């Protein structure tokens, strides 16, 4: 049964925003007391957070689909809907978040570090929030925005100071078991270690962690054995320790050739050339092993390696090795730049950024892309004519109609707002203002207004007609 998983594909979906409410306040002797529809609640986010108590991605391997709760719709009497609850997913320290294409989205290192994997949708405004001096009684509300969703890949890269690398059965698990309190599985057959093991070592005033990586064999960087699955766990380590078996029973192996093969696999994997190396000649408790260690030690030192002859069984040479590792780790920690205080980077938009783009596609369709137009379309209830007119007014004020004219759009041309797989398509009819605005002030219910004299009503109606006619005359079609 699988107990350790260090790579999973996760499907996350944030909660959608609740719909706004279109409601009119009613009470005794005042049946039309004004709009009082509340706003919809915000959808919950999906947040990945580093938790030191979590060491594997096993839970997400079994349950790869995660979704936050949606916001509740608004209600009358100015009651806003409840916000959706954020879904917090704990991940191990050292988890890397990637998209399906392999691009890094976040590198989560350090307890409490978090990343919003999916953003909750906005709640729709109720008609009380849409009311204004010009639109006293909106008969519509905005819909909630759907929550974000994406497929991500989580990869665990162990956060350790030292990585023990070497052939299977070289004694890495035995070494970590006597240097720390870790209790890995130890047996006399290859590939005993199937998952990385972590141990904490104290040498003087220095405390560091050691990772026992499953054994490497020739071709590990191309997927042979278990090496490729776990080579990512050495990427964060400050020191690489080659554990060489001086008592191997295989006639075609010796410490020098083992070192050359493992180094070749590390180079093939890439990104580890700048890590300091230490060589450990293990199993010197065996007579032939001790003799072989004395033979190869000069050659290894001539290559520039610091060499330590040890025996995990007899506990020989372990103290010298642990303090040498503490020295190298201390130097590596001192060389790291100090963490700077969190800075907030503000990138203002360019003064000529309209917030949307209009493109003329090969099939003759004009496509509008932009955060605001696409969000406004998602918030529109197309079964409500007043809501559709409100959308048209917003697009007109944003300048979408003017840009369509510049792009060469003519009456009856198809216009799509949104991406190809989820767009609203309509036949465009150019106007100076949205059609409902030309006929009067949309969104007002005259039952809320005090009665006006007949003469005043005639004058106001004539003024509105003259104003609309003048705006129509000023429009020059291209």
GIJOFEN-V560350 format. One record per residue. N is the residue number from 1. RES is the residue in one small letter. D_LAST is the distance of its C-alpha to the last C-alpha in Angstrom with 2 decimals. Layout:
BEGIN
<<N	RES	D_LAST> <N	RES	D_LAST>>
END
This chain:
BEGIN
<<1	x	71.41> <2	x	68.59> <3	x	69.28> <4	x	67.07> <5	x	63.38> <6	x	61.44> <7	x	58.14> <8	x	56.12> <9	x	52.65> <10	x	51.50> <11	x	48.77> <12	x	47.77> <13	x	45.52> <14	x	44.96> <15	x	45.02> <16	x	41.96> <17	x	41.16> <18	x	42.31> <19	x	39.96> <20	x	39.56> <21	x	41.15> <22	x	39.72> <23	x	42.70> <24	x	43.75> <25	x	46.97> <26	x	49.58> <27	x	53.03> <28	x	55.54> <29	x	54.42> <30	x	50.96> <31	x	49.21> <32	x	45.74> <33	x	46.43> <34	x	43.05> <35	x	41.45> <36	x	43.93> <37	x	42.55> <38	x	43.55> <39	x	41.73> <40	x	42.39> <41	x	44.62> <42	x	43.63> <43	x	44.40> <44	x	47.25> <45	x	46.87> <46	x	48.80> <47	x	50.71> <48	x	53.00> <49	x	55.89> <50	x	58.82> <51	x	62.14> <52	x	65.36> <53	x	67.15> <54	x	64.88> <55	x	65.84> <56	x	64.10> <57	x	60.90> <58	x	62.98> <59	x	61.58> <60	x	58.04> <61	x	59.43> <62	x	60.73> <63	x	57.82> <64	x	54.61> <65	x	52.21> <66	x	51.84> <67	x	49.62> <68	x	49.47> <69	x	49.48> <70	x	46.42> <71	x	45.91> <72	x	46.92> <73	x	44.53> <74	x	44.56> <75	x	46.55> <76	x	46.82> <77	x	48.70> <78	x	46.55> <79	x	48.28> <80	x	46.41> <81	x	46.99> <82	x	49.38> <83	x	48.04> <84	x	48.72> <85	x	51.59> <86	x	50.98> <87	x	52.61> <88	x	54.63> <89	x	55.78> <90	x	58.72> <91	x	58.79> <92	x	61.46> <93	x	61.40> <94	x	59.75> <95	x	57.13> <96	x	54.03> <97	x	50.83> <98	x	48.60> <99	x	45.59> <100	x	45.79> <101	x	44.80> <102	x	47.68> <103	x	45.80> <104	x	47.90> <105	x	46.43> <106	x	49.50> <107	x	53.09> <108	x	55.26> <109	x	58.45> <110	x	60.57> <111	x	61.60> <112	x	58.89> <113	x	55.97> <114	x	53.10> <115	x	49.68> <116	x	47.12> <117	x	46.50> <118	x	44.16> <119	x	42.38> <120	x	42.72> <121	x	39.70> <122	x	38.69> <123	x	39.83> <124	x	37.35> <125	x	37.21> <126	x	38.89> <127	x	37.52> <128	x	39.87> <129	x	38.10> <130	x	34.64> <131	x	35.77> <132	x	34.71> <133	x	34.82> <134	x	31.40> <135	x	32.24> <136	x	35.91> <137	x	36.68> <138	x	34.44> <139	x	35.32> <140	x	34.54> <141	x	35.51> <142	x	34.17> <143	x	35.68> <144	x	37.67> <145	x	36.30> <146	x	38.18> <147	x	40.56> <148	x	40.18> <149	x	42.17> <150	x	43.11> <151	x	45.89> <152	x	47.94> <153	x	51.07> <154	x	53.98> <155	x	56.44> <156	x	59.63> <157	x	60.91> <158	x	64.30> <159	x	64.71> <160	x	68.14> <161	x	69.79> <162	x	71.86> <163	x	71.19> <164	x	74.18> <165	x	73.32> <166	x	75.56> <167	x	76.88> <168	x	77.70> <169	x	81.18> <170	x	81.26> <171	x	82.28> <172	x	79.05> <173	x	79.53> <174	x	83.17> <175	x	82.22> <176	x	79.71> <177	x	82.18> <178	x	84.87> <179	x	82.63> <180	x	80.95> <181	x	81.43> <182	x	79.07> <183	x	80.69> <184	x	78.85> <185	x	80.23> <186	x	82.74> <187	x	84.31> <188	x	85.76> <189	x	83.05> <190	x	79.66> <191	x	76.40> <192	x	78.24> <193	x	75.40> <194	x	72.33> <195	x	70.31> <196	x	70.20> <197	x	72.91> <198	x	72.75> <199	x	75.77> <200	x	76.27> <201	x	78.76> <202	x	80.43> <203	x	81.92> <204	x	83.33> <205	x	80.60> <206	x	77.77> <207	x	76.37> <208	x	74.08> <209	x	72.90> <210	x	73.72> <211	x	71.80> <212	x	73.64> <213	x	71.15> <214	x	72.06> <215	x	73.78> <216	x	71.97> <217	x	72.93> <218	x	71.81> <219	x	68.27> <220	x	67.36> <221	x	64.06> <222	x	63.15> <223	x	64.12> <224	x	67.86> <225	x	70.03> <226	x	68.62> <227	x	67.61> <228	x	63.89> <229	x	63.50> <230	x	65.13> <231	x	64.51> <232	x	61.59> <233	x	64.28> <234	x	65.61> <235	x	62.31> <236	x	62.86> <237	x	66.58> <238	x	67.90> <239	x	70.90> <240	x	71.56> <241	x	75.17> <242	x	76.38> <243	x	79.15> <244	x	81.29> <245	x	84.01> <246	x	87.26> <247	x	89.18> <248	x	86.99> <249	x	88.87> <250	x	86.37> <251	x	87.92> <252	x	84.66> <253	x	83.47> <254	x	84.44> <255	x	82.89> <256	x	81.45> <257	x	79.72> <258	x	78.43> <259	x	76.91> <260	x	75.27> <261	x	73.74> <262	x	72.37> <263	x	70.94> <264	x	69.23> <265	x	67.60> <266	x	66.47> <267	x	64.94> <268	x	63.18> <269	x	61.74> <270	x	60.57> <271	x	60.08> <272	x	63.80> <273	x	65.08> <274	x	65.31> <275	x	67.49> <276	x	71.18> <277	x	73.62> <278	x	77.12> <279	x	79.43> <280	x	81.83> <281	x	84.71> <282	x	85.60> <283	x	88.73> <284	x	91.31> <285	x	93.75> <286	x	94.31> <287	x	96.80> <288	x	94.92> <289	x	91.71> <290	x	93.26> <291	x	94.54> <292	x	91.18> <293	x	89.47> <294	x	91.89> <295	x	91.21> <296	x	87.41> <297	x	87.11> <298	x	87.65> <299	x	84.97> <300	x	82.44> <301	x	83.28> <302	x	82.95> <303	x	79.33> <304	x	78.75> <305	x	78.92> <306	x	80.85> <307	x	83.17> <308	x	84.96> <309	x	87.57> <310	x	87.70> <311	x	89.10> <312	x	87.33> <313	x	90.49> <314	x	92.96> <315	x	90.51> <316	x	91.25> <317	x	88.99> <318	x	86.49> <319	x	87.03> <320	x	86.37> <321	x	83.22> <322	x	81.85> <323	x	82.40> <324	x	80.88> <325	x	77.75> <326	x	77.69> <327	x	77.85> <328	x	74.93> <329	x	72.84> <330	x	73.64> <331	x	72.43> <332	x	69.21> <333	x	68.54> <334	x	69.23> <335	x	66.82> <336	x	63.92> <337	x	61.61> <338	x	62.02> <339	x	59.37> <340	x	57.07> <341	x	56.17> <342	x	53.06> <343	x	50.01> <344	x	46.71> <345	x	43.84> <346	x	40.68> <347	x	37.54> <348	x	34.80> <349	x	31.19> <350	x	29.29> <351	x	27.51> <352	x	24.17> <353	x	24.82> <354	x	22.25> <355	x	24.64> <356	x	22.43> <357	x	20.60> <358	x	17.73> <359	x	18.44> <360	x	17.05> <361	x	20.26> <362	x	21.56> <363	x	21.61> <364	x	17.85> <365	x	18.51> <366	x	16.88> <367	x	19.89> <368	x	20.27> <369	x	23.63> <370	x	25.34> <371	x	28.51> <372	x	27.09> <373	x	24.43> <374	x	27.02> <375	x	29.77> <376	x	27.86> <377	x	27.22> <378	x	30.94> <379	x	31.90> <380	x	30.01> <381	x	32.00> <382	x	29.64> <383	x	32.19> <384	x	31.53> <385	x	28.43> <386	x	28.79> <387	x	28.96> <388	x	25.78> <389	x	24.00> <390	x	25.61> <391	x	24.27> <392	x	20.67> <393	x	21.28> <394	x	22.81> <395	x	20.03> <396	x	17.50> <397	x	19.92> <398	x	20.46> <399	x	16.85> <400	x	16.26> <401	x	13.09> <402	x	11.61> <403	x	12.97> <404	x	11.62> <405	x	7.98> <406	x	9.47> <407	x	11.35> <408	x	8.68> <409	x	9.60> <410	x	8.44> <411	x	10.47> <412	x	14.04> <413	x	14.10> <414	x	17.35> <415	x	17.70> <416	x	21.21> <417	x	22.74> <418	x	25.99> <419	x	28.05> <420	x	28.32> <421	x	31.61> <422	x	30.70> <423	x	27.04> <424	x	25.38> <425	x	22.79> <426	x	20.50> <427	x	17.57> <428	x	14.54> <429	x	13.09> <430	x	10.53> <431	x	12.27> <432	x	13.03> <433	x	16.60> <434	x	18.44> <435	x	19.25> <436	x	22.91> <437	x	22.42> <438	x	20.68> <439	x	23.78> <440	x	26.24> <441	x	27.67> <442	x	28.04> <443	x	31.31> <444	x	33.50> <445	x	36.51> <446	x	37.58> <447	x	41.10> <448	x	41.49> <449	x	40.89> <450	x	43.58> <451	x	43.53> <452	x	41.80> <453	x	43.01> <454	x	41.40> <455	x	40.25> <456	x	38.59> <457	x	36.82> <458	x	35.45> <459	x	34.24> <460	x	32.55> <461	x	30.85> <462	x	29.58> <463	x	28.33> <464	x	26.39> <465	x	24.86> <466	x	23.91> <467	x	22.41> <468	x	20.24> <469	x	19.14> <470	x	18.30> <471	x	16.17> <472	x	14.23> <473	x	13.89> <474	x	12.69> <475	x	9.63> <476	x	6.43> <477	x	3.81> <478	x	0.00>>
END
